[in-house]
C-alpha cells in the first residue's frame, strides 16, 4: 500500500508564525502552501517552497478566500468571476515562486470555507475547477470526498486525489461537518489515530452520527495549526509504516 501524508503549511504572515513547518516537513510527502490570501506572504512562500524542494516533497497551492483575519474559515459572498480570478491569482503566485526556486507545483487544494462550499455545491465547484484547468490542466486537485469537485474535474480533464482529513468529522454524504458544529474537529490524538487506522484497514470513516461510510482516499491530511501536529504526524507515520504502507508523494499516486 502507498499513501500520501500531507499538511497545510506556510500559514504564518510577516512576523507571525503558525505551526512548526520545518519539523512537519521532515515527516510528510506533500505540502499545501498558503498563497497569501487566507495566510502566507511572499517570503514565507519562498522559504516553504525551497524547503519542500530540498526534501523532495510535492508542492501544492492552497487557495482560499481573501480573509487573513478569519484565516479563510469564514463563508464569504464574492462575485463568482472575481472568485475565479482570485483562484488563478493564487496559483500564479506560488507557481512564480516555485519556478524561481527550481521546483514545480504538482497539485492544488481549496482551503477552509471556500473548500467546504465548493465540495457541497456543484454550481460553485464547476467554475472554480474550470479556472484551475485554464491555468494548468496538469494540476491534481487534492480534495476531501466531493461529488461536486470530482464531477467538475472529470468535465475539465483534471485528476483528483481524494484526501482524508484525519482531524475532521464527516457527515453521511461524505462531506466535512462545518467547524461550528460540536464534534466537527477531532482534538484527541488517539481518536485521530484510530480514524486513520480504520481508513487504512477498512477503507471507511465513522460519521459524526455514527454511521460507517466508504472513503476511497489516497492521501491523509494534517492541519499544521493543530496543537501537537508534529507529534501526531510522527506517530501517524510510524503507525502507517509499521503496517507496511509506504509514504508516497501525491503526484506518484494519481495516474496521468
N, C-alpha and C positions, 0 to 999 in steps of 0.2 A: 504494500500500500504506500502511495505517495500522497502527501498533503502539504498545503502551504500554510505557514503560520505568519500572519501579517499584523501590523499595528499602525494606528494613526499617529503620525509624528510631525515635528516641526510646528507644533501648535502654540508656541510662545509668541511674543510680539515685543520688539525692542528689547528693553532691559528685563522684561518679564518672561520667565521660563515656565514651561508646562510639561511635567513628566520627566523621566530620566531616559531621554532619547538614546544617548550613547550606549548605555547598558542594554537597553532593549534591542538595539540594532545588532548586537552580538548573538541574539537568540532567535531572531526571526529570519524569514526568507524573502519577504516582500514588505515594502514601506508605502504607506499612503501619506503624501506630504501636503499639508495645508498650503494653499496658493495665495494667501494674503487677504481673503475676504472674511472668512469666519475666524481666522488666526493666521499667523505666519507673516513674514516680511522678506524682502529680497535677501538679506544676509543670512537669516535662519534657513531659508530655502536653499541657498548656495551651500551652506555648511552641511545640511542634511543630505543633499544630492551627492556631495563629494564623499561623505561617509558611506553612503549606500554603494557607490561605485567601488570604493576601496574594499568593501566587504563582499562584493558580488551579489548584492541584494537587488531584486527587481524594484523599479521605481514607478510609483503611481501618483497621479494628480488627484487630490482630494478637494473637490469643488463644492462650494456651498453658497448660502445667501451672504450678502454684504452685511454682516451682523457681528462685528467684533465684540460689542457689549454683551450680546446674548450668546456668544460662542456658536452662532449658526444653528441654535436649537430652538429658535422661535419661528413659528409659521409667519410668513410674510406675503403680502399681496403685491406681487410685482408683475407688471405687464409682461406677457409671455415673450414678445420679441426682445425686450430688454433682458429678460432672464436668460434666454438662449445666448445672447451676446455676452452676458456675464460668464457663462459656462466656457465659451470659446476663449474669452479673455484669460481666464484662469489656466486653461490648458496651455495657452500660448506662453504665459509667464513661466510656468515650470519647464516647458519644453525648451524655451530660450536659455534658461539657466543650465538645464541638463546638457544642452548642446555645447555650451561654453566649457563645461566640465568634462566633456567626453563621455557622457552617459546617455541612456535612452529611456524615454518614458514608455513603459510597456502596457500600462493599464490606467484606468481612472475609476473613481467612485464618487457618488453623490453623498455629501455629508449631511448629517443631522436632520433637521426639519425638511430640507429640500429632498433628501433621500427618502424619507418616510412618505412624503407627499407623492413623489413620483412612483414609488413602489405600489401605492394604493390607487393610483389614478392613471389609466391608460391615456386619457386625453392630455395629461401633463407629461407623461413619460415619452410619448411619441415625438413631440418636437424637441425635447431635451436630448434624446438619443440621436435624433437626426442631426442636431448641432454637433454632437460628438463625432458622428460619422463624417460630417462635412469637413471637420478639422483633420481627422486621421482615422480612416476606416480600419487601420491595423490595430487600434487600441482595443484592449479587452475591458469590458465593463465588469468591475467587481461589485457585486450587489447581494444583499440579503435576498432570500427567496421572494420572487415577484413575477407574477404572470404578466403584469403590465410592462415591466422593463424587458423581460425575456421576449415578449411578443414584438416590441418595438425594435429590439436588437436583431431579431430574425428578419424583420422587414427591411432593415437597412444594412444587413450583412455584417453585423458586429458579433463578436464572440462574447459570451457571458461566463464568468466564473462565480458560481453561487458560493456565498460566504456565510459561515455560521458565526453569529455573534454570541460568543460564549457567555457574556455577562448581561444579556438582554432577554427578556421574556417574549414569547411568541403567542399569537392568537391562533385560533383553529384554522384560519386561512393561510397560515404560514407567514403572516406579516408581523413586524415588530409591534409590541404593545407601546402606546405613547408613554413617554417618560413621566408624565404627570400621574399616571395610574399606579396605585400601590402595587409593589412587586414587579414593576417594569424593569428595574435594574437589579441584577443579582449581585449582591455585595459579598456574600460568603464564598470564600475561595474553594472550600471543599465542595460546595454545591456547583460552582463553575466547573471544577474538575470532573465531577460526576456527570455533568451535562455533556462535556466533551467525550468522555469515555462511552456514554450512551450513543453519541453520534457515530463514533468510530466502530463500535461493536454491532449496533443495530440499525444505523442509518436513520435514527428518529430523534425527535426532541419532544419533551413533555410540555404542553402548552400551559399557560397560566391557569386555565380551567381544569387541568389535569388529564387532558387527552393526549395520546401519543400520535404524532403525525410524522410522515416521512420527510426528510430533508436530504436532498442529493447534493451535498456540499463538497467542494474540493479545497476549501480554504477555511481557516479559523481566524477570526479577528479578535484582537485585544485592544481595548481603548488605552492609549498611553497616559491619559489623565486620571485613570482609575488608581486609587490608593493601593500601593503594593503591587503595581503592574509588573515590575521586574521580577519579583519573587514568584508571582503567578506564572509568568511566561517561562521562567526557568523550570518550574515544576511541571508545567504542561509539556514542555519539550522533552523532559526526561521521561515522563509517563508515555508520551506518544512514541518515542523511540524505543522504549522498553517493550512495546507491543509490536515491534518490528517495522513500524512505519518510517518512511524517510521524509524529512522536512525538505520540500522542494519549492523553488520559486514559482509564482503563479503562471508565468509565461511558458513554463515547461509542462504544465498540466492541462492546458486548453489547446486543442488542435487548431492548426492554422486553416 
